[in-house]
């Protein structure tokens, strides 16, 4: 656990620092932080369109 920091997505105590955000160990939070940062978010949309 990171002292005094909270997950920026759900507000639980932070356990890691990823994508320029403090995050807990919930994969959903990690995914949201990744999308929020941009980058792979656009890639995901392209993959969805590709599959249709
Ligand atoms: Zn969280």
mmCIF file of the protein (N, C-alpha, C, O) and its ligand, coordinates in Angstrom:
data_MODEL
# 
_entry.id   MODEL 
# 
loop_
_entity.id 
_entity.type 
_entity.pdbx_number_of_molecules 
1 polymer     1 
2 non-polymer 1 
# 
_entity_poly.entity_id                      1 
_entity_poly.type                           'polypeptide(L)' 
_entity_poly.nstd_linkage                   no 
_entity_poly.nstd_monomer                   no 
_entity_poly.pdbx_seq_one_letter_code       
;(UNK)(UNK)(UNK)(UNK)(UNK)(UNK)(UNK)(UNK)(UNK)(UNK)(UNK)(UNK)(UNK)(UNK)(UNK)(UNK)
(UNK)(UNK)(UNK)(UNK)(UNK)(UNK)(UNK)(UNK)(UNK)(UNK)(UNK)(UNK)(UNK)(UNK)(UNK)(UNK)
(UNK)(UNK)(UNK)(UNK)(UNK)(UNK)(UNK)(UNK)(UNK)(UNK)(UNK)(UNK)(UNK)(UNK)(UNK)(UNK)
(UNK)(UNK)(UNK)(UNK)
;
_entity_poly.pdbx_seq_one_letter_code_can   XXXXXXXXXXXXXXXXXXXXXXXXXXXXXXXXXXXXXXXXXXXXXXXXXXXX 
_entity_poly.pdbx_strand_id                 A 
# 
loop_
_entity_poly_seq.entity_id 
_entity_poly_seq.num 
_entity_poly_seq.mon_id 
_entity_poly_seq.hetero 
1 1  UNK n 
1 2  UNK n 
1 3  UNK n 
1 4  UNK n 
1 5  UNK n 
1 6  UNK n 
1 7  UNK n 
1 8  UNK n 
1 9  UNK n 
1 10 UNK n 
1 11 UNK n 
1 12 UNK n 
1 13 UNK n 
1 14 UNK n 
1 15 UNK n 
1 16 UNK n 
1 17 UNK n 
1 18 UNK n 
1 19 UNK n 
1 20 UNK n 
1 21 UNK n 
1 22 UNK n 
1 23 UNK n 
1 24 UNK n 
1 25 UNK n 
1 26 UNK n 
1 27 UNK n 
1 28 UNK n 
1 29 UNK n 
1 30 UNK n 
1 31 UNK n 
1 32 UNK n 
1 33 UNK n 
1 34 UNK n 
1 35 UNK n 
1 36 UNK n 
1 37 UNK n 
1 38 UNK n 
1 39 UNK n 
1 40 UNK n 
1 41 UNK n 
1 42 UNK n 
1 43 UNK n 
1 44 UNK n 
1 45 UNK n 
1 46 UNK n 
1 47 UNK n 
1 48 UNK n 
1 49 UNK n 
1 50 UNK n 
1 51 UNK n 
1 52 UNK n 
# 
loop_
_struct_asym.id 
_struct_asym.entity_id 
A 1 
B 2 
# 
loop_
_chem_comp.id 
_chem_comp.type 
_chem_comp.mon_nstd_flag 
UNK 'L-peptide linking' . 
ZN  non-polymer         . 
# 
_pdbx_entity_nonpoly.entity_id   2 
_pdbx_entity_nonpoly.name        ? 
_pdbx_entity_nonpoly.comp_id     ZN 
# 
_pdbx_nonpoly_scheme.asym_id         B 
_pdbx_nonpoly_scheme.entity_id       2 
_pdbx_nonpoly_scheme.mon_id          ZN 
_pdbx_nonpoly_scheme.ndb_seq_num     1 
_pdbx_nonpoly_scheme.pdb_seq_num     101 
_pdbx_nonpoly_scheme.auth_seq_num    101 
_pdbx_nonpoly_scheme.pdb_mon_id      ZN 
_pdbx_nonpoly_scheme.auth_mon_id     ZN 
_pdbx_nonpoly_scheme.pdb_strand_id   A 
_pdbx_nonpoly_scheme.pdb_ins_code    . 
# 
loop_
_atom_site.group_PDB 
_atom_site.id 
_atom_site.type_symbol 
_atom_site.label_atom_id 
_atom_site.label_alt_id 
_atom_site.label_comp_id 
_atom_site.label_asym_id 
_atom_site.label_entity_id 
_atom_site.label_seq_id 
_atom_site.pdbx_PDB_ins_code 
_atom_site.Cartn_x 
_atom_site.Cartn_y 
_atom_site.Cartn_z 
_atom_site.occupancy 
_atom_site.B_iso_or_equiv 
_atom_site.pdbx_formal_charge 
_atom_site.auth_seq_id 
_atom_site.auth_comp_id 
_atom_site.auth_asym_id 
_atom_site.auth_atom_id 
_atom_site.pdbx_PDB_model_num 
ATOM   1   N  N  . UNK A 1 1  ? 0.842   -1.207 0.000   1.00 0.00 ? 1   UNK A N  1 
ATOM   2   C  CA . UNK A 1 1  ? 0.000   0.000  0.000   1.00 0.00 ? 1   UNK A CA 1 
ATOM   3   C  C  . UNK A 1 1  ? 0.872   1.249  0.000   1.00 0.00 ? 1   UNK A C  1 
ATOM   4   O  O  . UNK A 1 1  ? 1.936   1.280  0.617   1.00 0.00 ? 1   UNK A O  1 
ATOM   5   N  N  . UNK A 1 2  ? 0.408   2.266  -0.694  1.00 0.00 ? 2   UNK A N  1 
ATOM   6   C  CA . UNK A 1 2  ? 1.163   3.506  -0.773  1.00 0.00 ? 2   UNK A CA 1 
ATOM   7   C  C  . UNK A 1 2  ? 0.616   4.465  0.274   1.00 0.00 ? 2   UNK A C  1 
ATOM   8   O  O  . UNK A 1 2  ? -0.576  4.774  0.272   1.00 0.00 ? 2   UNK A O  1 
ATOM   9   N  N  . UNK A 1 3  ? 1.462   4.926  1.150   1.00 0.00 ? 3   UNK A N  1 
ATOM   10  C  CA . UNK A 1 3  ? 1.031   5.749  2.279   1.00 0.00 ? 3   UNK A CA 1 
ATOM   11  C  C  . UNK A 1 3  ? 0.227   6.972  1.861   1.00 0.00 ? 3   UNK A C  1 
ATOM   12  O  O  . UNK A 1 3  ? 0.703   7.797  1.082   1.00 0.00 ? 3   UNK A O  1 
ATOM   13  N  N  . UNK A 1 4  ? -0.985  7.086  2.374   1.00 0.00 ? 4   UNK A N  1 
ATOM   14  C  CA . UNK A 1 4  ? -1.771  8.305  2.233   1.00 0.00 ? 4   UNK A CA 1 
ATOM   15  C  C  . UNK A 1 4  ? -2.371  8.537  0.856   1.00 0.00 ? 4   UNK A C  1 
ATOM   16  O  O  . UNK A 1 4  ? -3.011  9.564  0.630   1.00 0.00 ? 4   UNK A O  1 
ATOM   17  N  N  . UNK A 1 5  ? -2.175  7.598  -0.073  1.00 0.00 ? 5   UNK A N  1 
ATOM   18  C  CA . UNK A 1 5  ? -2.720  7.815  -1.417  1.00 0.00 ? 5   UNK A CA 1 
ATOM   19  C  C  . UNK A 1 5  ? -3.918  6.905  -1.649  1.00 0.00 ? 5   UNK A C  1 
ATOM   20  O  O  . UNK A 1 5  ? -3.978  5.792  -1.126  1.00 0.00 ? 5   UNK A O  1 
ATOM   21  N  N  . UNK A 1 6  ? -4.875  7.392  -2.443  1.00 0.00 ? 6   UNK A N  1 
ATOM   22  C  CA . UNK A 1 6  ? -6.072  6.619  -2.746  1.00 0.00 ? 6   UNK A CA 1 
ATOM   23  C  C  . UNK A 1 6  ? -6.165  6.360  -4.240  1.00 0.00 ? 6   UNK A C  1 
ATOM   24  O  O  . UNK A 1 6  ? -5.672  7.132  -5.062  1.00 0.00 ? 6   UNK A O  1 
ATOM   25  N  N  . UNK A 1 7  ? -6.813  5.249  -4.566  1.00 0.00 ? 7   UNK A N  1 
ATOM   26  C  CA . UNK A 1 7  ? -7.092  4.932  -5.960  1.00 0.00 ? 7   UNK A CA 1 
ATOM   27  C  C  . UNK A 1 7  ? -7.873  6.096  -6.586  1.00 0.00 ? 7   UNK A C  1 
ATOM   28  O  O  . UNK A 1 7  ? -8.877  6.545  -6.033  1.00 0.00 ? 7   UNK A O  1 
ATOM   29  N  N  . UNK A 1 8  ? -7.415  6.569  -7.716  1.00 0.00 ? 8   UNK A N  1 
ATOM   30  C  CA . UNK A 1 8  ? -8.062  7.722  -8.338  1.00 0.00 ? 8   UNK A CA 1 
ATOM   31  C  C  . UNK A 1 8  ? -9.371  7.344  -9.010  1.00 0.00 ? 8   UNK A C  1 
ATOM   32  O  O  . UNK A 1 8  ? -10.130 8.227  -9.412  1.00 0.00 ? 8   UNK A O  1 
ATOM   33  N  N  . UNK A 1 9  ? -9.650  6.076  -9.141  1.00 0.00 ? 9   UNK A N  1 
ATOM   34  C  CA . UNK A 1 9  ? -10.893 5.627  -9.777  1.00 0.00 ? 9   UNK A CA 1 
ATOM   35  C  C  . UNK A 1 9  ? -11.968 5.336  -8.729  1.00 0.00 ? 9   UNK A C  1 
ATOM   36  O  O  . UNK A 1 9  ? -13.081 5.851  -8.828  1.00 0.00 ? 9   UNK A O  1 
ATOM   37  N  N  . UNK A 1 10 ? -11.646 4.517  -7.728  1.00 0.00 ? 10  UNK A N  1 
ATOM   38  C  CA . UNK A 1 10 ? -12.679 4.076  -6.794  1.00 0.00 ? 10  UNK A CA 1 
ATOM   39  C  C  . UNK A 1 10 ? -12.488 4.633  -5.383  1.00 0.00 ? 10  UNK A C  1 
ATOM   40  O  O  . UNK A 1 10 ? -13.400 4.531  -4.562  1.00 0.00 ? 10  UNK A O  1 
ATOM   41  N  N  . UNK A 1 11 ? -11.337 5.214  -5.082  1.00 0.00 ? 11  UNK A N  1 
ATOM   42  C  CA . UNK A 1 11 ? -11.111 5.842  -3.790  1.00 0.00 ? 11  UNK A CA 1 
ATOM   43  C  C  . UNK A 1 11 ? -10.607 4.919  -2.695  1.00 0.00 ? 11  UNK A C  1 
ATOM   44  O  O  . UNK A 1 11 ? -10.398 5.354  -1.563  1.00 0.00 ? 11  UNK A O  1 
ATOM   45  N  N  . UNK A 1 12 ? -10.408 3.634  -3.023  1.00 0.00 ? 12  UNK A N  1 
ATOM   46  C  CA . UNK A 1 12 ? -9.826  2.712  -2.046  1.00 0.00 ? 12  UNK A CA 1 
ATOM   47  C  C  . UNK A 1 12 ? -8.343  3.019  -1.891  1.00 0.00 ? 12  UNK A C  1 
ATOM   48  O  O  . UNK A 1 12 ? -7.763  3.696  -2.740  1.00 0.00 ? 12  UNK A O  1 
ATOM   49  N  N  . UNK A 1 13 ? -7.715  2.530  -0.815  1.00 0.00 ? 13  UNK A N  1 
ATOM   50  C  CA . UNK A 1 13 ? -6.276  2.793  -0.646  1.00 0.00 ? 13  UNK A CA 1 
ATOM   51  C  C  . UNK A 1 13 ? -5.467  2.321  -1.852  1.00 0.00 ? 13  UNK A C  1 
ATOM   52  O  O  . UNK A 1 13 ? -5.665  1.214  -2.352  1.00 0.00 ? 13  UNK A O  1 
ATOM   53  N  N  . UNK A 1 14 ? -4.566  3.164  -2.304  1.00 0.00 ? 14  UNK A N  1 
ATOM   54  C  CA . UNK A 1 14 ? -3.779  2.854  -3.494  1.00 0.00 ? 14  UNK A CA 1 
ATOM   55  C  C  . UNK A 1 14 ? -2.729  1.788  -3.201  1.00 0.00 ? 14  UNK A C  1 
ATOM   56  O  O  . UNK A 1 14 ? -2.131  1.770  -2.125  1.00 0.00 ? 14  UNK A O  1 
ATOM   57  N  N  . UNK A 1 15 ? -2.515  0.916  -4.154  1.00 0.00 ? 15  UNK A N  1 
ATOM   58  C  CA . UNK A 1 15 ? -1.495  -0.124 -4.013  1.00 0.00 ? 15  UNK A CA 1 
ATOM   59  C  C  . UNK A 1 15 ? -0.438  -0.054 -5.090  1.00 0.00 ? 15  UNK A C  1 
ATOM   60  O  O  . UNK A 1 15 ? 0.599   -0.711 -5.000  1.00 0.00 ? 15  UNK A O  1 
ATOM   61  N  N  . UNK A 1 16 ? -0.700  0.736  -6.100  1.00 0.00 ? 16  UNK A N  1 
ATOM   62  C  CA . UNK A 1 16 ? 0.286   0.847  -7.175  1.00 0.00 ? 16  UNK A CA 1 
ATOM   63  C  C  . UNK A 1 16 ? 0.159   2.199  -7.860  1.00 0.00 ? 16  UNK A C  1 
ATOM   64  O  O  . UNK A 1 16 ? -0.846  2.897  -7.728  1.00 0.00 ? 16  UNK A O  1 
ATOM   65  N  N  . UNK A 1 17 ? 1.208   2.545  -8.595  1.00 0.00 ? 17  UNK A N  1 
ATOM   66  C  CA . UNK A 1 17 ? 1.204   3.792  -9.359  1.00 0.00 ? 17  UNK A CA 1 
ATOM   67  C  C  . UNK A 1 17 ? 1.422   3.440  -10.820 1.00 0.00 ? 17  UNK A C  1 
ATOM   68  O  O  . UNK A 1 17 ? 2.505   3.016  -11.225 1.00 0.00 ? 17  UNK A O  1 
ATOM   69  N  N  . UNK A 1 18 ? 0.346   3.630  -11.614 1.00 0.00 ? 18  UNK A N  1 
ATOM   70  C  CA . UNK A 1 18 ? 0.404   3.267  -13.027 1.00 0.00 ? 18  UNK A CA 1 
ATOM   71  C  C  . UNK A 1 18 ? -0.270  4.359  -13.846 1.00 0.00 ? 18  UNK A C  1 
ATOM   72  O  O  . UNK A 1 18 ? -1.177  5.034  -13.359 1.00 0.00 ? 18  UNK A O  1 
ATOM   73  N  N  . UNK A 1 19 ? 0.166   4.534  -15.081 1.00 0.00 ? 19  UNK A N  1 
ATOM   74  C  CA . UNK A 1 19 ? -0.469  5.484  -15.998 1.00 0.00 ? 19  UNK A CA 1 
ATOM   75  C  C  . UNK A 1 19 ? -0.615  6.859  -15.366 1.00 0.00 ? 19  UNK A C  1 
ATOM   76  O  O  . UNK A 1 19 ? -1.621  7.541  -15.568 1.00 0.00 ? 19  UNK A O  1 
ATOM   77  N  N  . UNK A 1 20 ? 0.384   7.260  -14.608 1.00 0.00 ? 20  UNK A N  1 
ATOM   78  C  CA . UNK A 1 20 ? 0.390   8.576  -13.956 1.00 0.00 ? 20  UNK A CA 1 
ATOM   79  C  C  . UNK A 1 20 ? -0.754  8.737  -12.970 1.00 0.00 ? 20  UNK A C  1 
ATOM   80  O  O  . UNK A 1 20 ? -1.189  9.860  -12.713 1.00 0.00 ? 20  UNK A O  1 
ATOM   81  N  N  . UNK A 1 21 ? -1.261  7.616  -12.399 1.00 0.00 ? 21  UNK A N  1 
ATOM   82  C  CA . UNK A 1 21 ? -2.337  7.677  -11.418 1.00 0.00 ? 21  UNK A CA 1 
ATOM   83  C  C  . UNK A 1 21 ? -2.064  6.691  -10.294 1.00 0.00 ? 21  UNK A C  1 
ATOM   84  O  O  . UNK A 1 21 ? -1.469  5.636  -10.512 1.00 0.00 ? 21  UNK A O  1 
ATOM   85  N  N  . UNK A 1 22 ? -2.504  7.043  -9.088  1.00 0.00 ? 22  UNK A N  1 
ATOM   86  C  CA . UNK A 1 22 ? -2.483  6.070  -8.002  1.00 0.00 ? 22  UNK A CA 1 
ATOM   87  C  C  . UNK A 1 22 ? -3.693  5.159  -8.162  1.00 0.00 ? 22  UNK A C  1 
ATOM   88  O  O  . UNK A 1 22 ? -4.806  5.630  -8.393  1.00 0.00 ? 22  UNK A O  1 
ATOM   89  N  N  . UNK A 1 23 ? -3.470  3.846  -8.038  1.00 0.00 ? 23  UNK A N  1 
ATOM   90  C  CA . UNK A 1 23 ? -4.537  2.874  -8.273  1.00 0.00 ? 23  UNK A CA 1 
ATOM   91  C  C  . UNK A 1 23 ? -4.502  1.773  -7.231  1.00 0.00 ? 23  UNK A C  1 
ATOM   92  O  O  . UNK A 1 23 ? -3.451  1.469  -6.666  1.00 0.00 ? 23  UNK A O  1 
ATOM   93  N  N  . UNK A 1 24 ? -5.682  1.166  -6.977  1.00 0.00 ? 24  UNK A N  1 
ATOM   94  C  CA . UNK A 1 24 ? -5.728  -0.043 -6.164  1.00 0.00 ? 24  UNK A CA 1 
ATOM   95  C  C  . UNK A 1 24 ? -5.378  -1.231 -7.065  1.00 0.00 ? 24  UNK A C  1 
ATOM   96  O  O  . UNK A 1 24 ? -4.907  -1.041 -8.186  1.00 0.00 ? 24  UNK A O  1 
ATOM   97  N  N  . UNK A 1 25 ? -5.604  -2.441 -6.582  1.00 0.00 ? 25  UNK A N  1 
ATOM   98  C  CA . UNK A 1 25 ? -5.210  -3.594 -7.398  1.00 0.00 ? 25  UNK A CA 1 
ATOM   99  C  C  . UNK A 1 25 ? -6.373  -4.161 -8.210  1.00 0.00 ? 25  UNK A C  1 
ATOM   100 O  O  . UNK A 1 25 ? -6.305  -5.292 -8.691  1.00 0.00 ? 25  UNK A O  1 
ATOM   101 N  N  . UNK A 1 26 ? -7.444  -3.372 -8.361  1.00 0.00 ? 26  UNK A N  1 
ATOM   102 C  CA . UNK A 1 26 ? -8.594  -3.810 -9.147  1.00 0.00 ? 26  UNK A CA 1 
ATOM   103 C  C  . UNK A 1 26 ? -8.306  -3.606 -10.640 1.00 0.00 ? 26  UNK A C  1 
ATOM   104 O  O  . UNK A 1 26 ? -7.974  -2.502 -11.074 1.00 0.00 ? 26  UNK A O  1 
ATOM   105 N  N  . UNK A 1 27 ? -8.436  -4.667 -11.401 1.00 0.00 ? 27  UNK A N  1 
ATOM   106 C  CA . UNK A 1 27 ? -8.132  -4.568 -12.832 1.00 0.00 ? 27  UNK A CA 1 
ATOM   107 C  C  . UNK A 1 27 ? -9.023  -3.555 -13.538 1.00 0.00 ? 27  UNK A C  1 
ATOM   108 O  O  . UNK A 1 27 ? -8.587  -2.899 -14.484 1.00 0.00 ? 27  UNK A O  1 
ATOM   109 N  N  . UNK A 1 28 ? -10.274 -3.422 -13.083 1.00 0.00 ? 28  UNK A N  1 
ATOM   110 C  CA . UNK A 1 28 ? -11.191 -2.445 -13.692 1.00 0.00 ? 28  UNK A CA 1 
ATOM   111 C  C  . UNK A 1 28 ? -10.654 -1.036 -13.530 1.00 0.00 ? 28  UNK A C  1 
ATOM   112 O  O  . UNK A 1 28 ? -10.756 -0.223 -14.448 1.00 0.00 ? 28  UNK A O  1 
ATOM   113 N  N  . UNK A 1 29 ? -10.082 -0.738 -12.371 1.00 0.00 ? 29  UNK A N  1 
ATOM   114 C  CA . UNK A 1 29 ? -9.509  0.589  -12.126 1.00 0.00 ? 29  UNK A CA 1 
ATOM   115 C  C  . UNK A 1 29 ? -8.279  0.801  -13.003 1.00 0.00 ? 29  UNK A C  1 
ATOM   116 O  O  . UNK A 1 29 ? -8.083  1.883  -13.558 1.00 0.00 ? 29  UNK A O  1 
ATOM   117 N  N  . UNK A 1 30 ? -7.469  -0.217 -13.123 1.00 0.00 ? 30  UNK A N  1 
ATOM   118 C  CA . UNK A 1 30 ? -6.271  -0.117 -13.951 1.00 0.00 ? 30  UNK A CA 1 
ATOM   119 C  C  . UNK A 1 30 ? -6.667  0.142  -15.403 1.00 0.00 ? 30  UNK A C  1 
ATOM   120 O  O  . UNK A 1 30 ? -6.057  0.955  -16.097 1.00 0.00 ? 30  UNK A O  1 
ATOM   121 N  N  . UNK A 1 31 ? -7.692  -0.561 -15.836 1.00 0.00 ? 31  UNK A N  1 
ATOM   122 C  CA . UNK A 1 31 ? -8.175  -0.392 -17.210 1.00 0.00 ? 31  UNK A CA 1 
ATOM   123 C  C  . UNK A 1 31 ? -8.700  1.033  -17.428 1.00 0.00 ? 31  UNK A C  1 
ATOM   124 O  O  . UNK A 1 31 ? -8.416  1.657  -18.451 1.00 0.00 ? 31  UNK A O  1 
ATOM   125 N  N  . UNK A 1 32 ? -9.463  1.535  -16.464 1.00 0.00 ? 32  UNK A N  1 
ATOM   126 C  CA . UNK A 1 32 ? -10.015 2.886  -16.588 1.00 0.00 ? 32  UNK A CA 1 
ATOM   127 C  C  . UNK A 1 32 ? -8.902  3.922  -16.621 1.00 0.00 ? 32  UNK A C  1 
ATOM   128 O  O  . UNK A 1 32 ? -8.953  4.872  -17.403 1.00 0.00 ? 32  UNK A O  1 
ATOM   129 N  N  . UNK A 1 33 ? -7.900  3.739  -15.777 1.00 0.00 ? 33  UNK A N  1 
ATOM   130 C  CA . UNK A 1 33 ? -6.788  4.685  -15.740 1.00 0.00 ? 33  UNK A CA 1 
ATOM   131 C  C  . UNK A 1 33 ? -6.049  4.680  -17.072 1.00 0.00 ? 33  UNK A C  1 
ATOM   132 O  O  . UNK A 1 33 ? -5.595  5.718  -17.553 1.00 0.00 ? 33  UNK A O  1 
ATOM   133 N  N  . UNK A 1 34 ? -5.939  3.506  -17.649 1.00 0.00 ? 34  UNK A N  1 
ATOM   134 C  CA . UNK A 1 34 ? -5.248  3.379  -18.933 1.00 0.00 ? 34  UNK A CA 1 
ATOM   135 C  C  . UNK A 1 34 ? -6.030  4.116  -20.015 1.00 0.00 ? 34  UNK A C  1 
ATOM   136 O  O  . UNK A 1 34 ? -5.448  4.826  -20.835 1.00 0.00 ? 34  UNK A O  1 
ATOM   137 N  N  . UNK A 1 35 ? -7.346  3.945  -20.014 1.00 0.00 ? 35  UNK A N  1 
ATOM   138 C  CA . UNK A 1 35 ? -8.189  4.609  -21.004 1.00 0.00 ? 35  UNK A CA 1 
ATOM   139 C  C  . UNK A 1 35 ? -8.159  6.118  -20.814 1.00 0.00 ? 35  UNK A C  1 
ATOM   140 O  O  . UNK A 1 35 ? -8.089  6.886  -21.774 1.00 0.00 ? 35  UNK A O  1 
ATOM   141 N  N  . UNK A 1 36 ? -8.214  6.531  -19.520 1.00 0.00 ? 36  UNK A N  1 
ATOM   142 C  CA . UNK A 1 36 ? -8.216  7.947  -19.214 1.00 0.00 ? 36  UNK A CA 1 
ATOM   143 C  C  . UNK A 1 36 ? -6.957  8.625  -19.725 1.00 0.00 ? 36  UNK A C  1 
ATOM   144 O  O  . UNK A 1 36 ? -6.978  9.790  -20.122 1.00 0.00 ? 36  UNK A O  1 
ATOM   145 N  N  . UNK A 1 37 ? -5.870  7.886  -19.709 1.00 0.00 ? 37  UNK A N  1 
ATOM   146 C  CA . UNK A 1 37 ? -4.599  8.473  -20.125 1.00 0.00 ? 37  UNK A CA 1 
ATOM   147 C  C  . UNK A 1 37 ? -4.540  8.623  -21.646 1.00 0.00 ? 37  UNK A C  1 
ATOM   148 O  O  . UNK A 1 37 ? -3.661  9.309  -22.167 1.00 0.00 ? 37  UNK A O  1 
ATOM   149 N  N  . UNK A 1 38 ? -5.466  7.987  -22.356 1.00 0.00 ? 38  UNK A N  1 
ATOM   150 C  CA . UNK A 1 38 ? -5.480  8.067  -23.817 1.00 0.00 ? 38  UNK A CA 1 
ATOM   151 C  C  . UNK A 1 38 ? -4.858  6.831  -24.433 1.00 0.00 ? 38  UNK A C  1 
ATOM   152 O  O  . UNK A 1 38 ? -5.333  5.720  -24.195 1.00 0.00 ? 38  UNK A O  1 
ATOM   153 N  N  . UNK A 1 39 ? -3.823  6.993  -25.207 1.00 0.00 ? 39  UNK A N  1 
ATOM   154 C  CA . UNK A 1 39 ? -3.048  5.900  -25.780 1.00 0.00 ? 39  UNK A CA 1 
ATOM   155 C  C  . UNK A 1 39 ? -3.876  4.741  -26.295 1.00 0.00 ? 39  UNK A C  1 
ATOM   156 O  O  . UNK A 1 39 ? -4.544  4.867  -27.321 1.00 0.00 ? 39  UNK A O  1 
ATOM   157 N  N  . UNK A 1 40 ? -3.842  3.605  -25.595 1.00 0.00 ? 40  UNK A N  1 
ATOM   158 C  CA . UNK A 1 40 ? -4.465  2.373  -26.103 1.00 0.00 ? 40  UNK A CA 1 
ATOM   159 C  C  . UNK A 1 40 ? -5.981  2.469  -26.268 1.00 0.00 ? 40  UNK A C  1 
ATOM   160 O  O  . UNK A 1 40 ? -6.570  1.603  -26.915 1.00 0.00 ? 40  UNK A O  1 
ATOM   161 N  N  . UNK A 1 41 ? -6.635  3.491  -25.707 1.00 0.00 ? 41  UNK A N  1 
ATOM   162 C  CA . UNK A 1 41 ? -8.080  3.634  -25.839 1.00 0.00 ? 41  UNK A CA 1 
ATOM   163 C  C  . UNK A 1 41 ? -8.526  3.669  -27.295 1.00 0.00 ? 41  UNK A C  1 
ATOM   164 O  O  . UNK A 1 41 ? -9.481  2.993  -27.677 1.00 0.00 ? 41  UNK A O  1 
ATOM   165 N  N  . UNK A 1 42 ? -7.829  4.461  -28.103 1.00 0.00 ? 42  UNK A N  1 
ATOM   166 C  CA . UNK A 1 42 ? -8.162  4.552  -29.523 1.00 0.00 ? 42  UNK A CA 1 
ATOM   167 C  C  . UNK A 1 42 ? -7.943  3.230  -30.234 1.00 0.00 ? 42  UNK A C  1 
ATOM   168 O  O  . UNK A 1 42 ? -8.702  2.851  -31.126 1.00 0.00 ? 42  UNK A O  1 
ATOM   169 N  N  . UNK A 1 43 ? -6.897  2.540  -29.826 1.00 0.00 ? 43  UNK A N  1 
ATOM   170 C  CA . UNK A 1 43 ? -6.590  1.247  -30.425 1.00 0.00 ? 43  UNK A CA 1 
ATOM   171 C  C  . UNK A 1 43 ? -7.726  0.260  -30.188 1.00 0.00 ? 43  UNK A C  1 
ATOM   172 O  O  . UNK A 1 43 ? -8.065  -0.530 -31.068 1.00 0.00 ? 43  UNK A O  1 
ATOM   173 N  N  . UNK A 1 44 ? -8.312  0.311  -28.991 1.00 0.00 ? 44  UNK A N  1 
ATOM   174 C  CA . UNK A 1 44 ? -9.397  -0.599 -28.632 1.00 0.00 ? 44  UNK A CA 1 
ATOM   175 C  C  . UNK A 1 44 ? -10.609 -0.366 -29.533 1.00 0.00 ? 44  UNK A C  1 
ATOM   176 O  O  . UNK A 1 44 ? -11.221 -1.312 -30.029 1.00 0.00 ? 44  UNK A O  1 
ATOM   177 N  N  . UNK A 1 45 ? -10.945 0.909  -29.734 1.00 0.00 ? 45  UNK A N  1 
ATOM   178 C  CA . UNK A 1 45 ? -12.076 1.229  -30.601 1.00 0.00 ? 45  UNK A CA 1 
ATOM   179 C  C  . UNK A 1 45 ? -11.852 0.677  -32.005 1.00 0.00 ? 45  UNK A C  1 
ATOM   180 O  O  . UNK A 1 45 ? -12.764 0.129  -32.624 1.00 0.00 ? 45  UNK A O  1 
ATOM   181 N  N  . UNK A 1 46 ? -10.644 0.828  -32.486 1.00 0.00 ? 46  UNK A N  1 
ATOM   182 C  CA . UNK A 1 46 ? -10.327 0.310  -33.812 1.00 0.00 ? 46  UNK A CA 1 
ATOM   183 C  C  . UNK A 1 46 ? -10.533 -1.196 -33.861 1.00 0.00 ? 46  UNK A C  1 
ATOM   184 O  O  . UNK A 1 46 ? -11.043 -1.727 -34.847 1.00 0.00 ? 46  UNK A O  1 
ATOM   185 N  N  . UNK A 1 47 ? -10.135 -1.884 -32.792 1.00 0.00 ? 47  UNK A N  1 
ATOM   186 C  CA . UNK A 1 47 ? -10.282 -3.348 -32.755 1.00 0.00 ? 47  UNK A CA 1 
ATOM   187 C  C  . UNK A 1 47 ? -11.760 -3.739 -32.776 1.00 0.00 ? 47  UNK A C  1 
ATOM   188 O  O  . UNK A 1 47 ? -12.139 -4.703 -33.442 1.00 0.00 ? 47  UNK A O  1 
ATOM   189 N  N  . UNK A 1 48 ? -12.601 -2.984 -32.040 1.00 0.00 ? 48  UNK A N  1 
ATOM   190 C  CA . UNK A 1 48 ? -14.029 -3.289 -32.027 1.00 0.00 ? 48  UNK A CA 1 
ATOM   191 C  C  . UNK A 1 48 ? -14.628 -3.107 -33.419 1.00 0.00 ? 48  UNK A C  1 
ATOM   192 O  O  . UNK A 1 48 ? -15.381 -3.955 -33.898 1.00 0.00 ? 48  UNK A O  1 
ATOM   193 N  N  . UNK A 1 49 ? -14.285 -1.998 -34.058 1.00 0.00 ? 49  UNK A N  1 
ATOM   194 C  CA . UNK A 1 49 ? -14.797 -1.739 -35.405 1.00 0.00 ? 49  UNK A CA 1 
ATOM   195 C  C  . UNK A 1 49 ? -14.352 -2.822 -36.372 1.00 0.00 ? 49  UNK A C  1 
ATOM   196 O  O  . UNK A 1 49 ? -15.099 -3.252 -37.251 1.00 0.00 ? 49  UNK A O  1 
ATOM   197 N  N  . UNK A 1 50 ? -13.115 -3.247 -36.182 1.00 0.00 ? 50  UNK A N  1 
ATOM   198 C  CA . UNK A 1 50 ? -12.555 -4.255 -37.060 1.00 0.00 ? 50  UNK A CA 1 
ATOM   199 C  C  . UNK A 1 50 ? -13.325 -5.567 -36.976 1.00 0.00 ? 50  UNK A C  1 
ATOM   200 O  O  . UNK A 1 50 ? -13.462 -6.288 -37.964 1.00 0.00 ? 50  UNK A O  1 
ATOM   201 N  N  . UNK A 1 51 ? -13.829 -5.867 -35.768 1.00 0.00 ? 51  UNK A N  1 
ATOM   202 C  CA . UNK A 1 51 ? -14.523 -7.127 -35.561 1.00 0.00 ? 51  UNK A CA 1 
ATOM   203 C  C  . UNK A 1 51 ? -15.965 -7.121 -36.055 1.00 0.00 ? 51  UNK A C  1 
ATOM   204 O  O  . UNK A 1 51 ? -16.607 -8.170 -36.106 1.00 0.00 ? 51  UNK A O  1 
ATOM   205 N  N  . UNK A 1 52 ? -16.484 -5.942 -36.421 1.00 0.00 ? 52  UNK A N  1 
ATOM   206 C  CA . UNK A 1 52 ? -17.897 -5.891 -36.806 1.00 0.00 ? 52  UNK A CA 1 
ATOM   207 C  C  . UNK A 1 52 ? -18.151 -6.248 -38.267 1.00 0.00 ? 52  UNK A C  1 
ATOM   208 O  O  . UNK A 1 52 ? -19.298 -6.242 -38.714 1.00 0.00 ? 52  UNK A O  1 
HETATM 209 ZN ZN . ZN  B 2 .  ? -9.631  1.274  -7.518  1.00 0.00 ? 101 ZN  A ZN 1 
# 
